């Protein structure tokens, strides 16, 4: 009985370690896919014309696509999922997601505004400071995973480009 207790402790720690390693790999893959999915949504969904007269993608919609998935966002007005909607990745929040739009410098003048829009520039989605909690008996650790970044060039997706100033 004593030998079983000693061997079982290591055996079950090994089993839980294998399960947690699989969960960690799943989370890493899900974070990579979420960044890719958000960047893809940003470049193909042009929102209404913004104040400067050029089309812009709504960063709030991109954040919600990263958190909930595009199929859950497209069905709701203003990209607002219903309260209590579970996120695709446990523990992801708006504070961990950043969306950046870089315009193309068409006049080679860095001081002039660089518009983001149809076929101009890139969209970047970055997920940072995501903490993964290991749940192995006697080894409880929190891992701060690295940043997951995806950058894609803007696409026209059937929109006609607006004339540039």
HELIX and SHEET records of a PDB file:
HELIX    1   1 UNK A    2  UNK A   44  1                                  43    
HELIX    2   2 UNK A   59  UNK A   68  1                                  10    
HELIX    3   3 UNK A   70  UNK A   74  1                                   5    
HELIX    4   4 UNK A   77  UNK A   79  5                                   3    
HELIX    5   5 UNK A   94  UNK A   96  5                                   3    
SHEET    1   A 3 UNK A  97  UNK A 102  0                                        
SHEET    2   A 3 UNK A 122  UNK A 127 -1                                        
SHEET    3   A 3 UNK A 148  UNK A 153 -1                                        
SHEET    1   B 2 UNK A 131  UNK A 136  0                                        
SHEET    2   B 2 UNK A 139  UNK A 144 -1                                        
END                                                                             
